[in-house]
Amino acid sequence: MPRRRPLDSSGPTSTPPDLLTVAETAAVLRCGMTFVYESIHRYLATGDPGEVPGRKVGRSLRVPRVGLERYIGAAITWPIVDHPIIDSGPNVVDTDDVSAADPRPARHPRRTSPHRPATPRLFED
C-alpha cells in the first residue's frame, strides 16, 4: 500500500489553520469539492446555517475552522490523511511508486481484410 505524506506533517497534535481551503474542507467532511463549493455558495446567498459556512477571500473561498466545527458538531482532527482529494494534490509524495507511466497510448495492431491485401509499410518497426 502506498504511503502518503500528510498535508501538514508537523504531527498529529497540531491544530488546524483558522481558514481551510475548499479541498481541506472536503477532506474533513469526506465529501467532494463540488458539494463544498455549492454549499458555500448557498450559504453566501441565503445565510442558511445548514450549509457550509464559507467566506470569500479575494477570489478564493475559505471556510473558518470555528464555523466548520460548529457545522459538523465536533472538533477537527488534524492533519488530514488518506483522503483522495488531499492525496491527489501536487504536493503529495508517493514513496512506493517509482515507475513513470508512459503517456503515449498503446498501439493497436493493424487490421487486415481478407478481401484486400495489406498496405505495405514504409518503415520497419
Beta strands, then each sheet from edge to edge (+ up, - down):
strand 1: 19-20
strand 2: 55-57
strand 3: 60-64
sheet 1: 1+ 3- 2+
end
